[in-house]
Amino acid sequence: MKILQVVCVAVTCLVCGCLSPKTSGVVVEKGRLLVHDPSFALNLEMVQDARERTPEGFLHVQAKVQNTNQVDFRCQYRFEWKTPQGLVQTHAMTPWRPVVMHGRDETVFEATSTVAGTDDFRLAIRRANP
């Protein structure tokens, strides 16, 4: 009887967890675009990116992301910088910056790395808190 109760509780927790709108910790990686919400990721596409090195050795990048949905998205973004070996150099205190991505529109994100010698980047995007 106790086994049946444990199984029922486990199944209930699993079903409730899967139906929850909370997506903390779920990340979808689409090339250089890192989206912190699977349903949000369906509507975002990186359509272009450009990189150049400054005279001081920092990486300067632009990324154009399209919102394929008709609805405006209030979100936050930040860049993550990577070494030639693929290690992420972004500090945990790097702030998330707010942006509104309008429906069926493209938004250009731009930044310069904070550490010389970075080789690549990822653009992380998440929904803003309501």
N, C-alpha and C positions, 0 to 999 in steps of 0.2 A: 504494500500500500504506500509506503514512504517513497519507493522508487517511482510510482505513478505520479505522486505529488511533485517530486523533483523534476520529472520529465515535463509535466504540465507547466511548472514555473519557468523552466528553461525555454520551452517553446513560446510561451507568452512574452518573455523578455526579448527573444529573438524577433518575433513578429512586431512587437511595439518598437523595437530599435530600428528595424528596417523601414517602418512607416513614418518615423520621425523626420521632420524637415531639417533638423540639425545635421550639419555636414562637417563638423569640426574634425580636422585631420584628414579629410578626403581630398586628394589633389589629383587633377588631371593634367598630364604633361603633353602638350601639343607642340613638338619642336622646341622652339625657344620661348613658348608661351606656357606659363604655369598657372592653372586656374584652380582656385580653392573651393570649388563647388561643381559637382558633375553636371547638374542641370544648367548651370550658368555657362559651362564650357561648351555646350551644344550651340550656343549663340555667338561665340567669339572665334574669330579667325585672324591670325597674323598674316596680312597680305603682302607686307614688304618690311625688310629691315636693312639698315645700312650701318657700316662701322668704319671708323677712321681713327688713326692714332694721332694724338696731339704731339707737339714738339717736346713736351715734358715726359712723354711715354705713357700717358693715360689713354684709355679707350673711350672714345666718344661714340654714342650710338643713337639711332632713331629707329623706332618700331611703329609701324602703322597697323592698327588692329581694327577690324570691322565688326560692328554689332549687326548680325544678320536678322535680329528680331525687330519688330516694329515698335517695341516698348523701350523707353529710355531706362538705362541702368545707372543707379548711383553705386559707385564702387570705389575701391582704393587700390593703389598699385605701388610697387617698388621694384627696383632692379636688383638682381643678384649677379655678382661678378665672379668669373671662374678663371682659374690659373690654367696654364698650358697642360697641366696634368689632370685637369677636370675638377679640382677642389674648389668649393664655393668659398669666396672670401667676404661675403656679406656679413656684417656685424649684426648681432641680434637687436641692437638698438636702432638700426636703420628705420626711419619712420615710414609709415604707410601714408601716401599722399592721396587726397580725395580727387575724384574726377566724375563727371557725368558723361556717359557714352550714349549719345542720342540714337534712337532707332533708325536702322538702315543707313547709318553713317559710319565714317572712318575717323578714328582718333589717333593722332600722332603723339607718341611718348618719346621723350628725349632725356638723356642723362650722360654724364661723364663719370667714369669710375673714380673711386676714391683712393685706389691703390694702383701704383704704377706696375706695369708688367702683366695686367690681366689680359686674357686672351679671348674670352667669350663672355656672353651674358645670357640671362634668362629674365623675362618680364613676368613678375608674379602679380596676379589680379585676384581680388576677392570682393564679395558684395560688401557694401557699407552697412553698418548697423542701422536698423530702421529707427 
